[in-house]
Amino acid sequence: MSRIFSWLVVPAFLMLTSVSQAHFPWLVKDKEGKAVLYFGENIADKTYKIPDSIASAKIFATDAKGESREVSTQRVESAELVGLVSTESIAQVAGISTEVTFGIYNGGRLNYYCNHVDVNATPVDPQPVPKSKQARLAAKVVATNSGIDVFATWDGKPLKDVEIKLYCAEGHEEGSAKTDGEGKVSFTNKQVEDGLNGIMFGNSVEESGELDGKPYTKAAHYLTTTFFRSESQRQP
């Protein structure tokens, strides 16, 4: 298995030169507590055209016990947002998530994993995920007095030496670090802003199969996770 750990260059089969040129799906909660999925260069880019494969994604809400249910969504195209919005408020759930395959590009299968988690909940370990389906690429975000800890996993095992990037609500990169042997990185209160934040990382593997009648010999997996950080979590 080979991995992509540098975010200066994304997978060759995407034919992109830097992550700033790539678009990724982001899943957040709006002020009304509704789930919002969009496709942008960063967490602040909400008006880029959403591909049909991403627009067909199913969003699941997970409660504190790890039980999940699909939430209904509607497609929205406005000057402020292009994407999917849930038809109901899900403000009280522990997390929302989606997993979607973009398609095959230059012989490679491109997979996305997105979620929005509540790092204010106590305890947050283990972070609830649907019991029926464990995501291959995942991240647990744990709030600490000094910032946050992120634990990256691949097929349930720690993903080491992968670079994780942290973004603020305005889309600026606030920090990046490589995971240790436990798949862990830490970001400080100076890097994590009050309000909405997001992390992103990827993993590339040798993998063969067929999708919609088209063969592939490799696969790239990318995860975006968003969360809110409250002032009360900061060290006095």
Secondary structure, 3 states (H helix, E strand, C coil): CCCCCCCCCCCHHHCCCCHHHCCEEEEEECCCCCEEEEEECCCCCCCCCCCHHHHCCCEEEECCCCCEEEECEEEEECCCCEEEEECCCCCCCCEEEEEEEEEEECCEEEEEEEEEECCCCCCCCCCCCCCCCCCCEEEEEEEECCEEEEEEEECCEECCCCEEEEEECCCCEEEEEECCCCCEEEEECCCCCCEEEEEEEEEEEEEEEEECCEEEEEEEEEEEEEEEECHHHCCC
